[in-house]
Amino acid sequence: MSDAYDYYMSHAIMAVRKARAMPSSPWKRKQRTVARVYHLLAKESAYAPNVHHLNDFRAAKRLQRQIDGLP
């Protein structure tokens, strides 16, 4: 396993835990989507380097910041 796998998987786990703690709302669905993106990135990074997925990661981080209420 690579460091990228561990990095993405830790983000996925944190995102899932955060989603579970949230009440039912559209934000919870968005948080679950963020967790799914991180999980897919982790699965792909386990097989090959995924430098071409940096835009996906950045989009997930942007959505995560939006959910958190940060600029």
N, C-alpha and C positions, 0 to 999 in steps of 0.2 A: 504494500500500500504506500501511497505517496503522502507527502505533507498536504497536498491540495485536498486529497480525500478527507483527511482528518479535519482540515480547516472548514471545508464545506459541510461536513457532517456535524461538526459542533454548532455551526450556524443553524442547521436544520433542526437539531435537537432543541436549541434555545427558542427557535421560532414556534415549534410545536408546543413546548411548555407554555409559552406566552399565550398562544391561541387557546389552549385548554383553560387557562385562568380567566379568559375574557368572557363576558356575558354574550349571549347570542345577538349578533348584529352584523351589518355589512362589513364592519372593520374586522370582525372575527374571521369572516370568509376570506377577506384579503390577506389576513395574517396566515391562514392555512395555505393560501396560494403561494405566499412567500416561502413557507416551509417546504412545499412541494418542489419549487424551483431549486432551492438549496439541495434538496435530496437528489433530484435528477442530476444536478451538477456534480454532486459527490459520486454518484454511480458512474457517470461518464469519466470522471477524473481517475477512477480506479483502473481503467483500462488503457488510457492514453493521456498524454498531456492535453489540456484543453484551454490553451491560450486564446483560441477563437471564441470561447464562451465568456470572456471578460465583460462584454456588453450585457449579457444576460445577468451576470452577477451584479453589475452596476445598477441595472434596472431593479433588481430585487432589493438592493440596499436602499435605492431611492424610495421605493414603496414602503420599506421598513421604516425609514425616517419619517415618511408622511403619516404612517400609522402612529408612530411615537409622538407626533406633533412637533417635530424639529424641522427647521428650514432646510 
